[in-house]
Amino acid sequence: MSKLYETMYIVHPATGDERLANLLARFGTVVEKAGGVVEHNAMWARRRLEYPIRKMRDGIYVIMLYRAPQEVPAELERLFNISDDVMRYINIVHDFKEADEKNFIADLKATMYTAAPAAAPAPAAAPAAAPAPVEEAAAPAVETPAVEVPVVEVPAAVEAAEQPAETGEPQQA
């Protein structure tokens, strides 16, 4: 039985466009040879990493959404570990009912998998039409219950120890 998987991997920033295209095709063929179907496979974006990986500050994010037997993610992980171009990866298994799965895939393709344009030009100002009044039903107010926080008294000896002694000299941290 095949499941829906999402794999994101970060490729070394020095990888050329041709090599990157070969990697995408290589990992896609692994899924297809095992009897899976690649729903989406594309370079997402070149981004700055939160922390250095292999002394690199940037990486190219690639996302692959596929349906395959459960042996395929293990094979992809093996290939990711062997490849010098792949710095990090993550495999996610999505377990949905069929109707939810179709909506999920459509939403992902429409939003997350499309890279945002770097600098989109601002649209030309059009004459603003007066908005039609819209009557909205007032949402019921949700009250959060008050929570009592216990008061803890600190002994005087602890308070005196926490306060610095006044010697007239500046404190060093």
C-alpha positions as CSV (number, residue, x, y, z in Angstrom):
1,M,0.0,0.0,0.0
2,S,1.4,3.4,-0.9
3,K,1.3,6.5,1.3
4,L,1.7,10.2,0.6
5,Y,5.2,11.4,1.5
6,E,6.7,14.9,1.6
7,T,10.5,15.2,1.5
8,M,12.5,18.4,1.8
9,Y,16.2,18.4,1.4
10,I,18.8,21.1,1.4
11,V,21.4,21.1,-1.4
12,H,24.9,22.6,-1.2
13,P,24.8,26.2,-2.5
14,A,27.7,25.6,-4.9
15,T,25.7,23.0,-6.8
16,G,25.2,24.2,-10.4
17,D,21.8,24.4,-12.1
18,E,22.6,21.4,-14.3
19,R,23.7,19.3,-11.3
20,L,20.7,20.3,-9.4
21,A,18.4,19.3,-12.2
22,N,20.1,15.9,-12.3
23,L,19.6,15.5,-8.6
24,L,15.9,16.3,-8.9
25,A,15.6,13.8,-11.7
26,R,17.6,11.1,-9.9
27,F,15.6,11.2,-6.8
28,G,12.3,11.3,-8.8
29,T,13.3,8.2,-10.8
30,V,14.1,6.4,-7.5
31,V,10.4,6.9,-6.5
32,E,9.1,5.9,-9.9
33,K,11.2,2.8,-10.2
34,A,9.9,1.6,-6.9
35,G,6.3,1.9,-8.2
36,G,5.6,5.4,-6.8
37,V,4.2,8.5,-8.4
38,V,5.9,11.9,-8.0
39,E,3.1,14.5,-7.4
40,H,5.5,17.5,-7.2
41,N,9.3,17.8,-7.5
42,A,10.9,21.3,-7.7
43,M,13.5,23.6,-6.3
44,W,11.8,25.8,-3.8
45,A,14.3,28.5,-3.0
46,R,17.9,29.5,-2.1
47,R,17.8,30.6,1.5
48,R,20.0,31.6,4.3
49,L,20.3,28.9,6.9
50,E,19.5,29.5,10.6
51,Y,22.9,28.0,11.6
52,P,25.9,26.8,9.5
53,I,25.7,23.3,8.1
54,R,29.1,21.9,6.9
55,K,30.4,25.5,7.3
56,M,27.8,26.8,4.8
57,R,25.4,29.7,5.5
58,D,23.2,29.2,2.5
59,G,21.4,26.3,1.0
60,I,19.0,25.4,-1.9
61,Y,15.7,23.9,-0.6
62,V,14.1,21.2,-2.7
63,I,10.6,19.8,-2.1
64,M,9.3,16.5,-3.4
65,L,5.7,15.3,-2.8
66,Y,5.2,11.7,-3.8
67,R,3.1,8.6,-3.3
68,A,5.1,5.4,-2.9
69,P,5.5,2.1,-1.0
70,Q,7.0,2.4,2.5
71,E,10.4,1.2,1.3
72,V,11.0,4.3,-0.8
73,P,11.8,6.9,2.0
74,A,14.4,4.5,3.4
75,E,16.1,4.3,0.0
76,L,15.9,8.0,-0.5
77,E,17.5,8.6,3.0
78,R,20.3,6.2,2.0
79,L,21.0,8.2,-1.2
80,F,20.8,11.5,0.7
81,N,23.4,10.2,3.1
82,I,25.7,9.1,0.3
83,S,25.3,12.3,-1.8
84,D,27.8,15.1,-1.1
85,D,25.4,17.6,-2.5
86,V,22.6,17.0,0.1
87,M,23.3,18.7,3.4
88,R,20.1,17.9,5.3
89,Y,16.8,16.2,4.6
90,I,13.5,15.4,6.3
91,N,10.8,12.9,5.3
92,I,7.2,13.4,6.4
93,V,4.5,10.8,6.1
94,H,1.0,12.2,5.6
95,D,-1.9,10.0,6.6
96,F,-5.2,11.3,5.3
97,K,-8.6,10.2,4.2
98,E,-9.0,10.5,0.5
99,A,-11.0,13.7,0.4
100,D,-8.7,15.4,2.9
101,E,-5.7,14.3,0.9
102,K,-6.9,15.9,-2.4
103,N,-7.5,19.2,-0.6
104,F,-4.1,19.0,1.1
105,I,-2.3,18.4,-2.2
106,A,-4.1,21.2,-3.9
107,D,-3.4,23.6,-1.1
108,L,0.3,22.7,-1.0
109,K,0.7,23.1,-4.7
110,A,-1.1,26.5,-4.7
111,T,0.7,28.0,-1.7
112,M,3.8,26.4,-0.2
113,Y,5.4,25.0,-3.3
114,T,5.3,28.2,-5.4
115,A,8.3,30.4,-4.6
116,A,7.3,33.9,-3.8
117,P,8.6,36.5,-6.3
118,A,11.7,38.3,-5.1
119,A,10.4,41.8,-5.8
120,A,6.9,42.2,-7.2
121,P,6.1,45.6,-8.7
122,A,3.4,47.4,-6.9
123,P,0.1,47.4,-8.8
124,A,-1.1,50.7,-10.3
125,A,-3.5,52.6,-8.1
126,A,-7.0,52.2,-9.3
127,P,-9.8,54.5,-8.3
128,A,-11.3,53.0,-5.1
129,A,-14.9,52.2,-5.2
130,A,-16.9,52.6,-2.0
131,P,-17.1,49.2,-0.4
132,A,-20.6,47.8,0.0
133,P,-21.7,47.5,3.6
134,V,-21.5,44.0,4.8
135,E,-23.5,42.8,7.7
136,E,-21.7,40.3,9.8
137,A,-23.1,38.2,12.6
138,A,-21.4,39.1,15.8
139,A,-19.2,36.2,16.9
140,P,-20.0,35.0,20.4
141,A,-17.5,36.3,22.9
142,V,-15.3,33.6,24.4
143,E,-14.3,34.2,28.0
144,T,-11.1,32.8,29.3
145,P,-11.4,31.6,32.9
146,A,-9.4,33.6,35.4
147,V,-6.5,31.6,36.8
148,E,-5.3,32.1,40.3
149,V,-1.5,32.3,40.6
150,P,-0.2,31.2,44.0
151,V,1.8,33.8,45.8
152,V,5.2,32.5,47.0
153,E,6.9,34.5,49.7
154,V,10.7,34.8,49.5
155,P,12.5,34.6,52.8
156,A,14.3,37.8,53.9
157,A,17.7,36.0,53.9
158,V,17.3,35.1,50.2
159,E,16.3,38.7,49.3
160,A,19.3,40.1,51.1
161,A,21.6,37.7,49.3
162,E,20.2,38.7,45.9
163,Q,20.7,42.4,46.4
164,P,24.3,43.7,45.7
165,A,26.1,45.3,48.5
166,E,26.6,49.1,48.1
167,T,30.3,49.6,48.1
168,G,30.4,52.6,45.8
169,E,32.4,50.7,43.2
170,P,30.8,49.6,39.9
171,Q,29.7,46.0,39.7
172,Q,31.4,43.7,37.1
173,A,29.4,41.1,35.3
